[in-house]
Amino acid sequence: MEEKRSVKVALLGLGTVGGGVYKLLERQKEELIDKAGASLELVKILVHNMKKERTGVDASLLTDKWEEIIEDSQIEIIIEVMGGIEPARTMILEALNAGKNVVTANKDLVAEYGRELLDAAQKNQVDFLFEAAVAGGIPIIRPLKQCLASNEIDEVIGIVNGTTNYILTKMFEEGMDFEEALAKATELGYAEADPTADIEGLDAGRKVAIMASIAFHSRVTFSDVYTEGITKISAKDIGYAKEFDSVIKLLGVAHNTEGGIEVAVHPMIIAQDHPLASVRDSFNAIFLHGDAVDDVMFYGRGAGELPTASAIMGDVIDVARDIRYQCTGRISCTCYRDTPVKEFKDVKNKFFLRMQVDNKPGVLAAIASVFGVHKVSISKVIQKVITDGMAELVIVTEAVKEYHMEDAIEHLKDMDISELLNYIRKLKDDNLDLHDCLDFMQMWYRDILMYKTTKDINLLIFKDEFSTVKQVAALSGYEGLERILAAIDKARVRLDANVNMELVMELMLLTMKEN
């Protein structure tokens, strides 16, 4: 049998994860000889502050000079756990170009510069591995690149941020509000002093970009990922989700469709019988679908000292094996396709909306009318009376394109329903003949359409209002004016059929406001 050799290793960074790597190297020193086919000898640790006391660490290994590592020809594996883009990117590129193998847990770097680093590794026929960059101790990168390589994967959905999952779990199970749950997460060390990257979905966005790139064999960068965090989720939202027999999770979602790749991070309501719904506290889970394997789910600790170190050491052992058998650089960049990433506004999703409105007849109908105009179909509605003549509406839509939903929401924001209702009631209270009002409106909009078509002032009924007619005509489209005139005709027919007057006029005024 071939004599087992020694592989020298350098570690960049000795924080939480770096400390975990050091512990595993020491703890499994003898065992790793058989596992890796070589002994792994840690010879240098790059640190920022040489004066800092580090209990349990061999001080002779410490250095603050990068050149002592990059210029040491005997060092074959560099483990980067510093985090951040620079100087990590520069150091890793220098290491790869010097013929050294690199293992990293740096999701920020891989999400933005993965292709550049993988290309450098391929050029120099060395390994660049990053299992720990996504979901901590959960194996997902290697399964995607190797175990599931024969599959056409069309869906990857994951809870890939333990902090936000812990917060949402506390809100769901203990009724905490967001701020209280965040404070608890900070107290337990799940959340950083500045939790922005977690709670705004940025951390998860980088991980999803990496997974989508590998799963769909096409480059997806962090800038391609729509991100929305959990800061706007309230205890009330959680309560309504319960009424729908569902939970709210911050999910990274990637789909490979005929029209391109859809990729996003945002809170989602999922049914309680979905496998991801049972993932609690700081645990992570990734659910994917392949044409051969069908549904697969990976579950475990998504962060932490030893879980992340476990993933790193898995990569290190793989590299050591490759070194022994002289086959480094076997698996480099697998993004051989050039699939476009769809703009998020063109992606279909179901939406959850909660709003407070006047508790008066016709309001729901008015909102439904706005949704209908913008091609938004309503799936479920809950209406609860609260106080002072107000009601709370909770609406769940069918799948609808993002831009249709955005247009509907903007329309609702611009629309003062109370104002419209008050105007309608004033017409009724003043005992005005609504048919006369409709005739007046019809003549007015007929003038606008006539002038827009002919530019002839002599054809107008309201010649004295020519400047206003001209102004409105310039701002209005032909189709919009035709819809308004049709709405006036429809209102007249409905009134004659004894349909509720407030509802009839409200729907007509909403059409006018829209067009």
C-alpha positions as CSV (number, residue, x, y, z in Angstrom):
1,M,0.0,0.0,0.0
2,E,1.2,3.5,-0.8
3,E,2.8,5.3,2.1
4,K,0.5,8.0,3.5
5,R,1.9,11.5,3.3
6,S,1.6,14.7,5.2
7,V,-0.4,17.7,3.8
8,K,0.4,21.1,5.2
9,V,-2.5,23.5,5.9
10,A,-2.8,27.2,6.6
11,L,-5.8,28.8,8.3
12,L,-6.9,32.4,7.5
13,G,-8.8,33.7,10.4
14,L,-9.4,32.5,14.0
15,G,-12.8,33.7,14.9
16,T,-15.8,31.5,15.8
17,V,-15.6,29.3,12.7
18,G,-11.8,29.4,12.6
19,G,-11.7,28.2,16.2
20,G,-14.0,25.4,15.3
21,V,-11.8,24.3,12.4
22,Y,-8.8,24.3,14.8
23,K,-10.6,22.2,17.3
24,L,-11.6,19.6,14.7
25,L,-8.1,19.4,13.3
26,E,-6.8,18.7,16.7
27,R,-9.6,16.5,17.9
28,Q,-9.4,14.2,14.8
29,K,-5.7,14.4,14.1
30,E,-5.1,10.7,14.1
31,E,-8.4,9.7,12.6
32,L,-8.0,12.1,9.7
33,I,-4.9,10.1,8.5
34,D,-7.2,7.3,7.5
35,K,-10.1,9.4,6.5
36,A,-8.1,11.6,4.2
37,G,-5.3,9.2,3.2
38,A,-2.8,11.7,4.6
39,S,-2.0,13.5,7.8
40,L,-3.2,17.1,8.0
41,E,-0.7,19.4,9.6
42,L,-1.7,22.9,10.5
43,V,1.4,25.0,10.1
44,K,0.2,28.7,10.0
45,I,-2.8,30.7,11.2
46,L,-3.2,34.2,9.9
47,V,-4.6,36.6,12.5
48,H,-5.2,40.4,12.6
49,N,-4.1,40.9,16.2
50,M,-1.0,39.0,17.4
51,K,-1.4,40.4,21.0
52,K,-4.8,38.9,21.6
53,E,-4.8,36.0,24.0
54,R,-6.2,32.8,22.5
55,T,-6.6,30.0,25.0
56,G,-5.9,26.5,23.8
57,V,-4.2,27.6,20.6
58,D,-0.5,27.0,19.8
59,A,0.9,30.5,19.7
60,S,3.8,29.4,17.5
61,L,1.4,28.9,14.6
62,L,0.1,32.5,14.6
63,T,1.2,35.1,12.1
64,D,0.0,38.5,10.8
65,K,2.0,38.3,7.7
66,W,0.3,36.9,4.6
67,E,3.6,36.5,2.8
68,E,4.7,33.8,5.3
69,I,1.8,31.7,3.9
70,I,1.6,32.5,0.2
71,E,5.4,32.2,-0.2
72,D,5.6,28.9,1.6
73,S,5.7,26.3,-1.1
74,Q,5.0,23.4,1.3
75,I,1.6,24.7,2.2
76,E,-0.9,23.0,-0.1
77,I,-4.3,23.8,1.4
78,I,-5.5,27.3,2.6
79,I,-8.7,27.5,4.6
80,E,-10.3,31.0,4.4
81,V,-12.7,31.9,7.2
82,M,-12.1,35.6,7.5
83,G,-15.3,36.6,5.8
84,G,-16.0,39.7,3.7
85,I,-14.9,40.5,0.2
86,E,-11.5,42.0,0.7
87,P,-8.7,41.1,1.5
88,A,-10.2,37.6,1.2
89,R,-10.7,37.8,-2.6
90,T,-7.2,39.0,-3.3
91,M,-5.6,36.4,-1.0
92,I,-7.6,33.5,-2.5
93,L,-6.8,34.6,-6.0
94,E,-3.1,34.8,-5.1
95,A,-3.3,31.4,-3.5
96,L,-5.0,29.7,-6.5
97,N,-2.5,31.3,-8.9
98,A,0.3,30.0,-6.7
99,G,-1.0,26.5,-7.2
100,K,-2.5,26.2,-3.7
101,N,-5.9,24.6,-3.0
102,V,-8.5,26.7,-1.2
103,V,-11.4,25.9,1.0
104,T,-13.7,28.7,2.1
105,A,-16.9,29.4,4.0
106,N,-17.2,32.9,2.5
107,K,-20.7,33.2,1.0
108,D,-20.4,36.9,0.2
109,L,-17.3,36.2,-1.9
110,V,-18.6,33.1,-3.7
111,A,-22.0,34.8,-4.5
112,E,-20.3,37.8,-6.2
113,Y,-17.0,36.4,-7.5
114,G,-17.6,32.6,-7.7
115,R,-16.9,32.4,-11.4
116,E,-13.7,34.3,-11.2
117,L,-12.4,32.1,-8.4
118,L,-13.5,28.9,-10.0
119,D,-11.9,29.9,-13.3
120,A,-8.6,30.6,-11.5
121,A,-8.8,27.2,-9.8
122,Q,-9.4,25.5,-13.2
123,K,-6.6,27.4,-14.8
124,N,-4.2,26.3,-12.2
125,Q,-5.7,22.8,-11.8
126,V,-6.3,23.1,-8.1
127,D,-9.4,22.7,-5.9
128,F,-11.6,25.6,-4.8
129,L,-14.4,24.2,-2.5
130,F,-17.0,26.1,-0.5
131,E,-19.5,23.6,1.0
132,A,-19.7,25.7,4.2
133,A,-20.8,28.9,2.3
134,V,-24.4,27.7,2.3
135,A,-26.4,26.2,5.2
136,G,-23.5,25.6,7.6
137,G,-23.1,22.0,8.4
138,I,-25.8,20.8,6.0
139,P,-24.3,19.2,2.9
140,I,-25.9,20.9,-0.2
141,I,-23.1,22.1,-2.5
142,R,-21.5,18.7,-3.0
143,P,-24.8,16.9,-3.5
144,L,-25.8,19.4,-6.1
145,K,-22.5,19.1,-7.9
146,Q,-22.0,15.4,-7.5
147,C,-24.7,13.2,-6.1
148,L,-27.5,14.8,-8.0
149,A,-25.6,15.7,-11.1
150,S,-27.7,13.4,-13.4
151,N,-30.9,15.3,-12.5
152,E,-32.5,18.3,-14.2
153,I,-33.3,20.3,-11.1
154,D,-36.2,22.8,-11.5
155,E,-36.8,23.9,-7.9
156,V,-34.7,24.8,-4.8
157,I,-36.5,26.2,-1.8
158,G,-34.8,26.7,1.5
159,I,-34.7,28.2,5.0
160,V,-31.1,29.2,4.9
161,N,-30.9,31.8,7.7
162,G,-31.1,30.5,11.3
163,T,-31.5,34.0,12.9
164,T,-34.7,34.8,11.0
165,N,-36.1,31.3,11.4
166,Y,-35.5,31.6,15.2
167,I,-37.3,34.9,15.3
168,L,-40.3,33.7,13.3
169,T,-40.5,30.5,15.4
170,K,-40.7,32.6,18.6
171,M,-43.4,34.8,17.0
172,F,-45.4,31.8,16.0
173,E,-45.1,29.7,19.1
174,E,-44.9,32.3,21.9
175,G,-46.8,35.2,20.4
176,M,-43.8,37.6,20.5
177,D,-43.7,40.6,18.4
178,F,-40.7,41.1,16.0
179,E,-38.7,43.4,18.2
180,E,-39.0,41.1,21.2
181,A,-38.0,38.0,19.2
182,L,-35.0,39.9,17.7
183,A,-33.9,40.9,21.2
184,K,-34.1,37.3,22.3
185,A,-32.1,36.1,19.3
186,T,-29.4,38.7,20.0
187,E,-29.3,37.7,23.7
188,L,-28.7,34.0,22.7
189,G,-26.0,35.0,20.1
190,Y,-28.1,34.0,17.0
191,A,-28.2,37.6,15.8
192,E,-25.2,39.9,15.3
193,A,-25.0,43.3,16.9
194,D,-26.0,44.6,13.5
195,P,-28.6,42.1,12.3
196,T,-29.3,43.8,9.0
197,A,-27.9,41.2,6.7
198,D,-30.1,38.5,8.4
199,I,-33.4,40.3,9.0
200,E,-33.4,42.0,5.6
201,G,-32.8,38.8,3.7
202,L,-29.3,39.7,2.4
203,D,-27.5,36.7,3.9
204,A,-30.1,34.3,2.5
205,G,-30.0,36.1,-0.8
206,R,-26.3,35.3,-1.2
207,K,-26.8,31.7,-0.4
208,V,-29.7,31.3,-2.8
209,A,-27.6,32.9,-5.6
210,I,-24.9,30.2,-5.0
211,M,-27.4,27.3,-4.9
212,A,-29.3,28.5,-8.0
213,S,-26.0,28.8,-10.0
214,I,-25.1,25.2,-9.2
215,A,-28.5,23.7,-9.4
216,F,-29.4,25.3,-12.8
217,H,-25.8,25.3,-14.2
218,S,-26.1,29.0,-15.0
219,R,-24.5,32.0,-13.2
220,V,-26.8,33.8,-10.7
221,T,-25.2,36.6,-8.7
222,F,-26.5,38.3,-5.6
223,S,-27.6,41.3,-7.6
224,D,-30.0,39.0,-9.5
225,V,-31.8,38.0,-6.3
226,Y,-34.9,40.0,-5.1
227,T,-34.6,40.3,-1.4
228,E,-37.2,41.2,1.2
229,G,-36.7,40.6,4.9
230,I,-39.0,40.0,7.9
231,T,-39.0,43.4,9.6
232,K,-42.6,44.1,8.5
233,I,-44.0,40.9,9.8
234,S,-46.1,41.5,12.9
235,A,-47.7,39.2,15.5
236,K,-51.0,39.9,13.8
237,D,-49.7,38.5,10.5
238,I,-48.5,35.4,12.3
239,G,-52.0,35.1,13.9
240,Y,-53.8,35.3,10.6
241,A,-51.4,32.7,9.1
242,K,-52.5,30.4,11.9
243,E,-56.1,30.9,10.9
244,F,-55.1,29.7,7.4
245,D,-53.5,26.6,9.0
246,S,-50.1,28.0,7.8
247,V,-46.8,29.4,9.1
248,I,-44.7,32.3,7.9
249,K,-41.1,31.5,6.9
250,L,-38.3,33.5,5.3
251,L,-37.6,31.4,2.2
252,G,-35.0,31.5,-0.5
253,V,-36.8,30.3,-3.7
254,A,-35.3,29.5,-7.0
255,H,-37.1,28.0,-10.0
256,N,-35.8,27.0,-13.4
257,T,-38.6,27.8,-15.9
258,E,-38.9,27.9,-19.6
259,G,-38.9,31.7,-19.5
260,G,-35.7,31.8,-17.3
261,I,-34.5,31.5,-13.7
262,E,-36.7,32.9,-11.0
263,V,-34.8,33.7,-7.8
264,A,-35.8,35.6,-4.7
265,V,-35.8,35.7,-0.9
266,H,-39.0,36.8,0.9
267,P,-41.4,35.8,3.7
268,M,-43.9,33.2,2.5
269,I,-47.0,31.6,4.0
270,I,-46.7,27.8,3.7
271,A,-49.2,25.2,4.8
272,Q,-48.4,23.5,8.1
273,D,-48.2,20.1,6.4
274,H,-45.3,21.3,4.1
275,P,-41.9,19.7,5.2
276,L,-40.4,23.2,5.6
277,A,-43.1,24.3,8.0
278,S,-41.8,22.1,10.8
279,V,-38.2,23.5,10.7
280,R,-37.9,25.4,14.0
281,D,-35.6,27.7,15.9
282,S,-32.2,28.2,14.3
283,F,-32.3,25.1,12.1
284,N,-32.0,25.3,8.3
285,A,-33.5,23.1,5.6
286,I,-33.3,22.9,1.9
287,F,-36.0,21.3,-0.3
288,L,-35.4,20.6,-4.0
289,H,-37.0,18.7,-6.9
290,G,-35.2,16.8,-9.6
291,D,-36.6,15.0,-12.6
292,A,-35.0,11.7,-11.5
293,V,-34.8,11.9,-7.7
294,D,-38.1,13.7,-7.2
295,D,-38.3,15.5,-3.9
296,V,-35.3,15.7,-1.6
297,M,-34.8,17.6,1.7
298,F,-31.7,18.4,3.7
299,Y,-32.0,19.5,7.3
300,G,-29.7,20.5,10.1
301,R,-27.7,23.3,11.8
302,G,-27.2,26.1,9.4
303,A,-24.5,28.0,11.4
304,G,-22.3,27.9,14.4
305,E,-18.8,27.1,15.3
306,L,-18.7,23.3,14.8
307,P,-21.5,22.8,12.3
308,T,-19.7,25.2,9.9
309,A,-16.3,23.8,10.7
310,S,-17.7,20.3,9.9
311,A,-18.6,21.4,6.4
312,I,-15.1,23.0,6.0
313,M,-13.3,19.9,7.1
314,G,-15.3,17.8,4.7
315,D,-13.9,19.9,1.9
316,V,-10.4,19.8,3.4
317,I,-10.5,16.0,3.5
318,D,-11.7,15.9,-0.1
319,V,-8.8,18.1,-1.2
320,A,-6.3,16.0,0.7
321,R,-7.5,12.9,-1.1
322,D,-7.3,14.7,-4.4
323,I,-3.7,15.8,-3.6
324,R,-2.7,12.2,-2.7
325,Y,-4.0,10.9,-5.9
326,Q,-2.9,13.9,-8.0
327,C,-6.4,14.7,-9.2
328,T,-7.0,18.2,-7.9
329,G,-9.2,20.5,-10.0
330,R,-11.7,17.7,-10.9
331,I,-14.8,19.7,-10.3
332,S,-14.6,23.4,-11.1
333,C,-17.3,25.8,-12.3
334,T,-20.4,23.9,-13.5
335,C,-22.2,26.9,-15.0
336,Y,-22.0,25.9,-18.6
337,R,-25.4,27.4,-19.5
338,D,-26.4,31.0,-20.1
339,T,-30.0,31.0,-18.8
340,P,-31.5,34.5,-18.3
341,V,-32.7,35.5,-14.9
342,K,-36.2,36.9,-15.0
343,E,-37.0,40.3,-13.6
344,F,-38.9,39.8,-10.4
345,K,-41.8,41.9,-11.6
346,D,-42.5,39.1,-14.1
347,V,-42.6,36.3,-11.5
348,K,-45.9,34.9,-10.3
349,N,-46.5,34.7,-6.6
350,K,-49.4,34.5,-4.2
351,F,-49.7,37.5,-1.9
352,F,-50.8,38.1,1.7
353,L,-52.2,41.6,2.4
354,R,-53.5,43.1,5.6
355,M,-55.2,46.5,5.6
356,Q,-57.5,48.6,7.8
357,V,-60.5,50.2,6.1
358,D,-63.7,51.9,6.9
359,N,-66.3,49.4,8.1
360,K,-68.9,50.5,5.6
361,P,-70.8,48.9,2.8
362,G,-69.1,48.8,-0.5
363,V,-65.5,49.0,0.7
364,L,-64.6,45.4,0.0
365,A,-66.3,45.6,-3.4
366,A,-64.2,48.7,-4.2
367,I,-61.0,46.9,-3.3
368,A,-62.1,43.8,-5.2
369,S,-62.8,46.1,-8.2
370,V,-59.2,47.5,-8.0
371,F,-57.8,44.0,-7.9
372,G,-59.9,43.0,-10.9
373,V,-58.7,45.9,-12.9
374,H,-55.1,44.8,-12.3
375,K,-55.7,41.1,-13.0
376,V,-55.3,40.1,-9.3
377,S,-57.6,37.2,-8.3
378,I,-58.6,36.8,-4.6
379,S,-58.3,33.4,-3.0
380,K,-59.2,34.0,0.7
381,V,-60.6,36.9,2.6
382,I,-61.0,37.5,6.4
383,Q,-62.8,40.6,7.6
384,K,-62.8,41.5,11.3
385,V,-64.4,44.5,12.9
386,I,-61.9,46.4,15.2
387,T,-62.8,49.8,16.7
388,D,-64.0,53.3,15.8
389,G,-65.8,52.2,12.7
390,M,-62.8,50.4,11.2
391,A,-62.4,46.9,9.9
392,E,-59.3,44.8,9.2
393,L,-59.2,43.0,5.9
394,V,-56.8,40.1,5.3
395,I,-56.6,39.0,1.7
396,V,-54.7,36.1,0.1
397,T,-54.4,36.2,-3.7
398,E,-54.0,33.6,-6.3
399,A,-50.7,33.5,-8.1
400,V,-50.2,36.8,-9.9
401,K,-47.3,38.6,-11.5
402,E,-45.4,40.9,-9.2
403,Y,-46.0,44.0,-11.4
404,H,-49.7,43.4,-11.4
405,M,-49.7,43.3,-7.7
406,E,-47.5,46.4,-7.4
407,D,-49.9,48.3,-9.7
408,A,-52.9,47.2,-7.6
409,I,-51.3,48.2,-4.3
410,E,-50.2,51.6,-5.7
411,H,-53.8,52.1,-6.9
412,L,-55.1,51.3,-3.5
413,K,-52.6,53.7,-1.9
414,D,-53.7,56.5,-4.2
415,M,-57.4,55.8,-3.7
416,D,-59.2,57.4,-0.8
417,I,-62.2,55.1,-0.5
418,S,-63.6,57.2,2.3
419,E,-63.5,60.2,0.0
420,L,-65.4,58.4,-2.7
421,L,-68.0,57.0,-0.4
422,N,-68.6,60.5,1.1
423,Y,-69.0,62.0,-2.3
424,I,-71.5,59.3,-3.2
425,R,-73.5,59.8,0.0
426,K,-73.6,63.6,-0.6
427,L,-75.2,63.0,-4.0
428,K,-77.8,60.8,-2.3
429,D,-78.4,63.2,0.6
430,D,-78.8,66.2,-1.7
431,N,-81.5,64.2,-3.6
432,L,-79.8,64.8,-6.9
433,D,-81.0,62.9,-9.9
434,L,-78.2,60.4,-10.5
435,H,-79.2,59.9,-14.1
436,D,-78.6,63.7,-14.7
437,C,-75.2,63.4,-13.0
438,L,-74.4,60.4,-15.3
439,D,-75.5,62.4,-18.4
440,F,-73.3,65.3,-17.3
441,M,-70.3,63.0,-16.8
442,Q,-70.9,61.3,-20.2
443,M,-71.0,64.6,-22.0
444,W,-67.8,65.7,-20.3
445,Y,-65.8,62.6,-21.1
446,R,-67.3,62.6,-24.6
447,D,-65.9,66.1,-25.1
448,I,-62.4,64.9,-23.9
449,L,-62.5,61.9,-26.3
450,M,-63.8,64.1,-29.2
451,Y,-61.0,66.7,-28.8
452,K,-58.3,64.0,-28.4
453,T,-59.5,62.5,-31.6
454,T,-60.2,65.6,-33.8
455,K,-58.4,68.5,-32.1
456,D,-61.5,70.6,-33.2
457,I,-62.8,73.0,-30.4
458,N,-66.0,73.6,-32.4
459,L,-67.2,70.1,-31.7
460,L,-67.1,70.5,-28.0
461,I,-70.2,71.0,-25.8
462,F,-68.1,72.5,-22.9
463,K,-66.3,75.1,-25.0
464,D,-65.9,77.4,-22.0
465,E,-63.8,74.6,-20.3
466,F,-61.5,74.1,-23.3
467,S,-58.2,74.5,-21.4
468,T,-59.2,71.8,-18.9
469,V,-60.6,69.5,-21.7
470,K,-57.3,69.9,-23.6
471,Q,-55.2,69.2,-20.5
472,V,-57.2,66.1,-19.5
473,A,-57.1,64.8,-23.1
474,A,-53.3,65.1,-23.2
475,L,-53.0,63.0,-20.0
476,S,-55.6,60.4,-21.0
477,G,-55.4,57.4,-23.3
478,Y,-58.1,56.4,-25.9
479,E,-58.7,53.1,-24.2
480,G,-59.0,54.7,-20.8
481,L,-61.6,57.2,-22.0
482,E,-63.5,54.4,-23.7
483,R,-63.5,52.4,-20.4
484,I,-64.8,55.4,-18.5
485,L,-67.7,56.0,-21.0
486,A,-68.5,52.3,-20.8
487,A,-68.5,52.4,-17.0
488,I,-71.0,55.3,-17.1
489,D,-73.3,53.3,-19.3
490,K,-73.0,50.3,-17.1
491,A,-73.8,52.4,-14.0
492,R,-76.9,53.7,-15.7
493,V,-78.1,50.1,-16.5
494,R,-77.3,48.9,-12.9
495,L,-79.3,51.8,-11.3
496,D,-82.3,51.0,-13.5
497,A,-82.0,47.4,-12.3
498,N,-82.1,48.6,-8.6
499,V,-78.6,47.6,-7.8
500,N,-77.3,49.2,-4.6
501,M,-76.7,52.9,-5.5
502,E,-73.5,53.3,-3.4
503,L,-71.9,50.2,-4.9
504,V,-72.8,51.2,-8.5
505,M,-71.4,54.7,-8.1
506,E,-68.4,53.5,-6.3
507,L,-67.4,51.1,-9.0
508,M,-67.9,53.8,-11.6
509,L,-65.8,56.3,-9.8
510,L,-63.0,53.7,-9.2
511,T,-62.9,53.2,-13.0
512,M,-62.6,56.9,-13.5
513,K,-59.8,57.2,-11.0
514,E,-58.0,54.3,-12.6
515,N,-58.2,55.7,-16.1
